[in-house]
Amino acid sequence: MNDPSLCPACGARNDCALADPRTADRPCWCYSVSIDRAVLEALPAELRNAACLCPRCAQVDEQLKQAPSSAP
C-alpha cells in the first residue's frame, strides 16, 4: 500500500500538506512550483498520481529556495 506522506520515487518524507490531516486544509508546496513533465513520466505508471514526490525527486529545490514562504 502506498503511503501518501512518502515520496513514491525514493521513499523519503514528501512534506505533502494534503497527506497530513493537521495541514490538509492548506495548499501543498507543490502548488507553488512547476514540475517537469518528464520527471513525472519517469515514474512507473502505478506510482503516478499516488503521492507527491519529495522536492529533491521533483527537482524543484531551486524553485523553493526562490520562494521561501512556499517551502516545506
N, CA, C and O atoms as CSV, one atom per row, in Angstrom:
chain,resi,resn,atom,element,x,y,z
A,1,MET,N,N,0.842,-1.185,0.000
A,1,MET,CA,C,0.000,0.000,0.000
A,1,MET,C,C,0.884,1.245,0.000
A,1,MET,O,O,1.897,1.287,0.698
A,2,ASN,N,N,0.508,2.246,-0.772
A,2,ASN,CA,C,1.268,3.487,-0.841
A,2,ASN,C,C,0.959,4.365,0.351
A,2,ASN,O,O,-0.194,4.482,0.768
A,3,ASP,N,N,1.998,4.985,0.899
A,3,ASP,CA,C,1.839,5.945,1.983
A,3,ASP,C,C,1.870,7.332,1.349
A,3,ASP,O,O,2.904,7.714,0.800
A,4,PRO,N,N,0.778,8.109,1.398
A,4,PRO,CA,C,0.735,9.411,0.738
A,4,PRO,C,C,1.702,10.440,1.326
A,4,PRO,O,O,1.900,11.502,0.735
A,5,SER,N,N,2.308,10.141,2.484
A,5,SER,CA,C,3.265,11.082,3.072
A,5,SER,C,C,4.705,10.782,2.655
A,5,SER,O,O,5.636,11.468,3.078
A,6,LEU,N,N,4.880,9.751,1.821
A,6,LEU,CA,C,6.222,9.376,1.370
A,6,LEU,C,C,6.354,9.532,-0.143
A,6,LEU,O,O,5.413,9.279,-0.894
A,7,CYS,N,N,7.527,9.947,-0.565
A,7,CYS,CA,C,7.817,10.109,-1.990
A,7,CYS,C,C,7.782,8.742,-2.671
A,7,CYS,O,O,8.437,7.810,-2.204
A,8,PRO,N,N,7.030,8.604,-3.764
A,8,PRO,CA,C,6.972,7.313,-4.442
A,8,PRO,C,C,8.269,6.949,-5.157
A,8,PRO,O,O,8.467,5.788,-5.515
A,9,ALA,N,N,9.155,7.919,-5.371
A,9,ALA,CA,C,10.406,7.647,-6.071
A,9,ALA,C,C,11.513,7.172,-5.133
A,9,ALA,O,O,12.250,6.242,-5.463
A,10,CYS,N,N,11.635,7.818,-3.947
A,10,CYS,CA,C,12.758,7.485,-3.062
A,10,CYS,C,C,12.336,6.993,-1.685
A,10,CYS,O,O,13.157,6.431,-0.961
A,11,GLY,N,N,11.079,7.190,-1.306
A,11,GLY,CA,C,10.590,6.735,-0.013
A,11,GLY,C,C,10.797,7.716,1.125
A,11,GLY,O,O,10.413,7.426,2.258
A,12,ALA,N,N,11.402,8.883,0.853
A,12,ALA,CA,C,11.598,9.904,1.884
A,12,ALA,C,C,10.290,10.648,2.137
A,12,ALA,O,O,9.363,10.571,1.331
A,13,ARG,N,N,10.214,11.372,3.261
A,13,ARG,CA,C,9.033,12.210,3.524
A,13,ARG,C,C,8.894,13.221,2.398
A,13,ARG,O,O,9.881,13.808,1.953
A,14,ASN,N,N,7.678,13.419,1.944
A,14,ASN,CA,C,7.453,14.359,0.844
A,14,ASN,C,C,6.906,15.710,1.316
A,14,ASN,O,O,6.735,16.622,0.507
A,15,ASP,N,N,6.633,15.844,2.600
A,15,ASP,CA,C,6.107,17.089,3.175
A,15,ASP,C,C,4.819,17.550,2.501
A,15,ASP,O,O,4.568,18.750,2.395
A,16,CYS,N,N,4.014,16.613,2.051
A,16,CYS,CA,C,2.743,16.936,1.409
A,16,CYS,C,C,1.751,17.434,2.455
A,16,CYS,O,O,1.435,16.724,3.410
A,17,ALA,N,N,1.268,18.648,2.271
A,17,ALA,CA,C,0.301,19.222,3.208
A,17,ALA,C,C,-1.018,18.437,3.180
A,17,ALA,O,O,-1.683,18.305,4.208
A,18,LEU,N,N,-1.386,17.929,2.033
A,18,LEU,CA,C,-2.660,17.230,1.899
A,18,LEU,C,C,-2.638,15.849,2.547
A,18,LEU,O,O,-3.689,15.322,2.909
A,19,ALA,N,N,-1.460,15.262,2.696
A,19,ALA,CA,C,-1.349,13.928,3.289
A,19,ALA,C,C,-1.381,13.962,4.811
A,19,ALA,O,O,-1.551,12.925,5.453
A,20,ASP,N,N,-1.221,15.141,5.389
A,20,ASP,CA,C,-1.212,15.291,6.845
A,20,ASP,C,C,-2.548,15.892,7.284
A,20,ASP,O,O,-2.864,17.017,6.898
A,21,PRO,N,N,-3.331,15.176,8.074
A,21,PRO,CA,C,-4.638,15.697,8.489
A,21,PRO,C,C,-4.552,17.057,9.185
A,21,PRO,O,O,-5.509,17.831,9.141
A,22,ARG,N,N,-3.429,17.355,9.820
A,22,ARG,CA,C,-3.286,18.650,10.514
A,22,ARG,C,C,-3.138,19.816,9.545
A,22,ARG,O,O,-3.413,20.959,9.909
A,23,THR,N,N,-2.702,19.540,8.309
A,23,THR,CA,C,-2.489,20.612,7.335
A,23,THR,C,C,-3.269,20.391,6.041
A,23,THR,O,O,-3.034,21.089,5.054
A,24,ALA,N,N,-4.181,19.443,6.033
A,24,ALA,CA,C,-4.903,19.081,4.810
A,24,ALA,C,C,-5.737,20.224,4.229
A,24,ALA,O,O,-6.125,20.181,3.062
A,25,ASP,N,N,-6.009,21.239,5.040
A,25,ASP,CA,C,-6.790,22.376,4.547
A,25,ASP,C,C,-5.907,23.449,3.911
A,25,ASP,O,O,-6.414,24.474,3.457
A,26,ARG,N,N,-4.604,23.226,3.875
A,26,ARG,CA,C,-3.660,24.191,3.286
A,26,ARG,C,C,-3.148,23.672,1.946
A,26,ARG,O,O,-3.114,22.463,1.720
A,27,PRO,N,N,-2.750,24.582,1.059
A,27,PRO,CA,C,-2.185,24.117,-0.216
A,27,PRO,C,C,-0.818,23.458,0.001
A,27,PRO,O,O,-0.051,23.863,0.874
A,28,CYS,N,N,-0.543,22.471,-0.780
A,28,CYS,CA,C,0.736,21.764,-0.721
A,28,CYS,C,C,1.832,22.627,-1.352
A,28,CYS,O,O,1.552,23.486,-2.188
A,29,TRP,N,N,3.077,22.390,-0.944
A,29,TRP,CA,C,4.217,23.120,-1.514
A,29,TRP,C,C,4.283,22.941,-3.029
A,29,TRP,O,O,4.757,23.825,-3.743
A,30,CYS,N,N,3.806,21.796,-3.516
A,30,CYS,CA,C,3.923,21.515,-4.948
A,30,CYS,C,C,3.047,22.434,-5.802
A,30,CYS,O,O,3.257,22.550,-7.009
A,31,TYR,N,N,2.063,23.087,-5.169
A,31,TYR,CA,C,1.208,24.009,-5.913
A,31,TYR,C,C,1.970,25.258,-6.360
A,31,TYR,O,O,1.547,25.947,-7.289
A,32,SER,N,N,3.096,25.549,-5.694
A,32,SER,CA,C,3.831,26.783,-5.986
A,32,SER,C,C,5.043,26.561,-6.888
A,32,SER,O,O,5.840,27.478,-7.088
A,33,VAL,N,N,5.190,25.355,-7.433
A,33,VAL,CA,C,6.335,25.065,-8.301
A,33,VAL,C,C,5.859,24.443,-9.611
A,33,VAL,O,O,4.702,24.047,-9.753
A,34,SER,N,N,6.771,24.373,-10.541
A,34,SER,CA,C,6.487,23.742,-11.822
A,34,SER,C,C,7.359,22.497,-11.936
A,34,SER,O,O,8.583,22.596,-12.012
A,35,ILE,N,N,6.727,21.328,-11.947
A,35,ILE,CA,C,7.449,20.065,-12.037
A,35,ILE,C,C,7.484,19.636,-13.498
A,35,ILE,O,O,6.452,19.567,-14.166
A,36,ASP,N,N,8.681,19.352,-13.978
A,36,ASP,CA,C,8.880,18.934,-15.362
A,36,ASP,C,C,8.086,17.661,-15.639
A,36,ASP,O,O,8.178,16.689,-14.890
A,37,ARG,N,N,7.327,17.674,-16.691
A,37,ARG,CA,C,6.502,16.523,-17.065
A,37,ARG,C,C,7.357,15.257,-17.227
A,37,ARG,O,O,6.895,14.160,-16.912
A,38,ALA,N,N,8.587,15.400,-17.711
A,38,ALA,CA,C,9.473,14.245,-17.907
A,38,ALA,C,C,9.792,13.567,-16.579
A,38,ALA,O,O,9.956,12.348,-16.531
A,39,VAL,N,N,9.881,14.352,-15.493
A,39,VAL,CA,C,10.142,13.790,-14.164
A,39,VAL,C,C,8.973,12.897,-13.762
A,39,VAL,O,O,9.173,11.791,-13.260
A,40,LEU,N,N,7.773,13.372,-13.981
A,40,LEU,CA,C,6.581,12.587,-13.631
A,40,LEU,C,C,6.443,11.357,-14.522
A,40,LEU,O,O,6.077,10.283,-14.044
A,41,GLU,N,N,6.730,11.506,-15.799
A,41,GLU,CA,C,6.606,10.386,-16.725
A,41,GLU,C,C,7.677,9.328,-16.494
A,41,GLU,O,O,7.524,8.194,-16.946
A,42,ALA,N,N,8.764,9.677,-15.797
A,42,ALA,CA,C,9.824,8.709,-15.499
A,42,ALA,C,C,9.393,7.724,-14.406
A,42,ALA,O,O,9.979,6.652,-14.256
A,43,LEU,N,N,8.364,8.104,-13.649
A,43,LEU,CA,C,7.849,7.196,-12.609
A,43,LEU,C,C,7.108,6.028,-13.256
A,43,LEU,O,O,6.456,6.207,-14.285
A,44,PRO,N,N,7.199,4.835,-12.666
A,44,PRO,CA,C,6.366,3.740,-13.165
A,44,PRO,C,C,4.893,4.145,-13.096
A,44,PRO,O,O,4.486,4.855,-12.176
A,45,ALA,N,N,4.119,3.709,-14.038
A,45,ALA,CA,C,2.707,4.107,-14.146
A,45,ALA,C,C,1.941,3.899,-12.845
A,45,ALA,O,O,1.102,4.727,-12.491
A,46,GLU,N,N,2.213,2.812,-12.127
A,46,GLU,CA,C,1.466,2.525,-10.900
A,46,GLU,C,C,1.793,3.490,-9.765
A,46,GLU,O,O,1.054,3.550,-8.782
A,47,LEU,N,N,2.887,4.248,-9.879
A,47,LEU,CA,C,3.253,5.200,-8.837
A,47,LEU,C,C,2.815,6.631,-9.152
A,47,LEU,O,O,2.842,7.495,-8.276
A,48,ARG,N,N,2.420,6.878,-10.377
A,48,ARG,CA,C,1.988,8.236,-10.753
A,48,ARG,C,C,0.658,8.559,-10.099
A,48,ARG,O,O,-0.226,7.708,-10.005
A,49,ASN,N,N,0.527,9.792,-9.652
A,49,ASN,CA,C,-0.704,10.292,-9.028
A,49,ASN,C,C,-1.083,9.553,-7.756
A,49,ASN,O,O,-2.238,9.605,-7.334
A,50,ALA,N,N,-0.127,8.865,-7.138
A,50,ALA,CA,C,-0.393,8.142,-5.900
A,50,ALA,C,C,0.016,8.957,-4.679
A,50,ALA,O,O,-0.603,8.849,-3.620
A,51,ALA,N,N,1.061,9.773,-4.828
A,51,ALA,CA,C,1.568,10.601,-3.733
A,51,ALA,C,C,2.492,11.654,-4.324
A,51,ALA,O,O,3.001,11.498,-5.434
A,52,CYS,N,N,2.704,12.734,-3.569
A,52,CYS,CA,C,3.639,13.775,-4.008
A,52,CYS,C,C,5.059,13.237,-4.022
A,52,CYS,O,O,5.445,12.436,-3.171
A,53,LEU,N,N,5.817,13.683,-4.984
A,53,LEU,CA,C,7.257,13.470,-4.943
A,53,LEU,C,C,7.825,14.365,-3.856
A,53,LEU,O,O,7.190,15.348,-3.474
A,54,CYS,N,N,8.998,14.046,-3.355
A,54,CYS,CA,C,9.679,14.977,-2.447
A,54,CYS,C,C,10.299,16.079,-3.318
A,54,CYS,O,O,10.479,15.874,-4.519
A,55,PRO,N,N,10.626,17.236,-2.744
A,55,PRO,CA,C,11.199,18.321,-3.551
A,55,PRO,C,C,12.451,17.905,-4.324
A,55,PRO,O,O,12.665,18.358,-5.448
A,56,ARG,N,N,13.284,17.038,-3.722
A,56,ARG,CA,C,14.519,16.618,-4.400
A,56,ARG,C,C,14.193,15.800,-5.644
A,56,ARG,O,O,14.729,16.074,-6.718
A,57,CYS,N,N,13.325,14.806,-5.517
A,57,CYS,CA,C,12.966,13.973,-6.666
A,57,CYS,C,C,12.174,14.757,-7.711
A,57,CYS,O,O,12.268,14.474,-8.905
A,58,ALA,N,N,11.402,15.731,-7.268
A,58,ALA,CA,C,10.654,16.582,-8.199
A,58,ALA,C,C,11.565,17.585,-8.901
A,58,ALA,O,O,11.155,18.265,-9.842
A,59,GLN,N,N,12.810,17.665,-8.426
A,59,GLN,CA,C,13.816,18.571,-8.996
A,59,GLN,C,C,13.370,20.032,-8.941
A,59,GLN,O,O,13.507,20.776,-9.913
A,60,VAL,N,N,12.828,20.428,-7.776
A,60,VAL,CA,C,12.334,21.797,-7.617
A,60,VAL,C,C,13.007,22.527,-6.455
A,60,VAL,O,O,12.522,23.574,-6.025
A,61,ASP,N,N,14.107,21.993,-5.946
A,61,ASP,CA,C,14.785,22.640,-4.813
A,61,ASP,C,C,15.084,24.109,-5.086
A,61,ASP,O,O,14.873,24.957,-4.218
A,62,GLU,N,N,15.570,24.414,-6.276
A,62,GLU,CA,C,15.895,25.809,-6.604
A,62,GLU,C,C,14.651,26.689,-6.626
A,62,GLU,O,O,14.695,27.829,-6.164
A,63,GLN,N,N,13.548,26.178,-7.153
A,63,GLN,CA,C,12.301,26.949,-7.174
A,63,GLN,C,C,11.839,27.257,-5.758
A,63,GLN,O,O,11.376,28.364,-5.482
A,64,LEU,N,N,11.962,26.289,-4.863
A,64,LEU,CA,C,11.535,26.501,-3.482
A,64,LEU,C,C,12.440,27.487,-2.760
A,64,LEU,O,O,11.969,28.242,-1.909
A,65,LYS,N,N,13.727,27.496,-3.079
A,65,LYS,CA,C,14.654,28.449,-2.469
A,65,LYS,C,C,14.309,29.880,-2.885
A,65,LYS,O,O,14.500,30.818,-2.111
A,66,GLN,N,N,13.809,30.043,-4.095
A,66,GLN,CA,C,13.455,31.369,-4.600
A,66,GLN,C,C,12.140,31.868,-4.005
A,66,GLN,O,O,11.847,33.062,-4.059
A,67,ALA,N,N,11.348,30.958,-3.439
A,67,ALA,CA,C,10.059,31.322,-2.832
A,67,ALA,C,C,10.012,30.745,-1.427
A,67,ALA,O,O,9.274,29.788,-1.190
A,68,PRO,N,N,10.789,31.305,-0.467
A,68,PRO,CA,C,10.890,30.715,0.864
A,68,PRO,C,C,9.571,30.594,1.600
A,68,PRO,O,O,9.435,29.712,2.448
A,69,SER,N,N,8.603,31.434,1.317
A,69,SER,CA,C,7.326,31.338,2.007
A,69,SER,C,C,6.545,30.105,1.581
A,69,SER,O,O,5.599,29.708,2.260
A,70,SER,N,N,6.931,29.491,0.458
A,70,SER,CA,C,6.253,28.305,-0.033
A,70,SER,C,C,7.004,27.034,0.295
A,70,SER,O,O,6.520,25.942,-0.004
A,71,ALA,N,N,8.168,27.145,0.897
A,71,ALA,CA,C,8.990,25.978,1.183
A,71,ALA,C,C,8.350,25.102,2.240
A,71,ALA,O,O,7.652,25.593,3.126
A,72,PRO,N,N,8.596,23.775,2.142
A,72,PRO,CA,C,8.028,22.849,3.127
A,72,PRO,C,C,8.632,23.040,4.499
A,72,PRO,O,O,8.262,22.337,5.440
